[in-house]
């Protein structure tokens, strides 16, 4: 059963629905969403804090604070708030095991 995420979409539902994987589970978002919007409409957090057990959901929402870094399955990080979502993305809330 899918529960509502931290962000709940109230309007503008007529854009094309696209799919991505988050920690291995298929999720959906709308064309034109940022990665942050795609992740937070389908879940409650972007990642865990590296300084404690708290979940993080972004802070400034404009690419200045660096609180929204997430990982791709291939390893590179990206800023969720300023990266446009694309079909088939494979995202992770935790770094890959081989992350430096």
N, C-alpha and C positions, 0 to 999 in steps of 0.2 A: 504494500500500500504506500503510495506516494503522499507525503504531507507537504503542506505549503511551506515555502522557503521564507527567509528573512524579508525578502522583497516580494510583495504580492502585486501582480499585474492587474490593474483595474480597468484600463482602457487600452486602446491600440493593439488589438489582438488579431488584426487582419493581415499582418505581414506573414511571409512564408515561414513555416515551421522547419527548423533544421535540427540535426541531432549531433551530439557529442558524447564523449565518455568522460566520466568523472570518477576517478579511483576505480576504473574498470566497469562501472555501471552506466548504461546508456541513459542519457538525459536529453531534454529538448530545450530549445530557445527559439527566439524569433530573429529573422534576418535583420541585421543592423544593430543588434544588441552588442554591448561590450562584453568581454569575458566576465567581468564582475557581475553584470546584470544576469548573464546566463547562469553563472554559478549560484548566485544568491536567490534567484527565483526557483531554483531546484534544490536548495539546501540551506542550512542555517549558518554556515561559516565558509570562509575561503581557505583557511588553514589554521593551525595552532600557532600560538606565539612561540618564538624561539627562546623566550625568557621565562616561560611559565606554562601552566596547563590551559590558559585561557584561549578560547577560540577567537579568531580575528575575522573581521568583515570589512576591512578597509577603513580609512579614517578621513582623509581629505577629499577623496573621490575625484581628484584632478591630477594625479601623477606627481605630487610634490613630496608626500610623506614617506613613501616607500613601504607602506604597510600592506599593500595588496599583491606582493610578489607570489606567484604560483608557478608550478612546474609543468612542463610538458612531459609525456612519457619518454620522449627522446632525450630529455635531460635539461635543455635550456629553460631558464626562468623567463617569465614575462610579467609585465604589470597588468593586472586584471582590469584596472579602471580605465586604462588608455589604449587597450588592445581590442580591436574589433573581433568579435567571435566569427569563426568560419566553420562550415560543415565538416564534421568528422574529427574535430580536434580531440586530442587525448590528453586530458589534464589530470593533475595530481594535487592533492592538498598537502602532501608530505614530499620532501625531496627524494629522488631515487637513491638507492643504496650506495651508488658510486659517486654521489654528489660530494664535492670537496668540503 
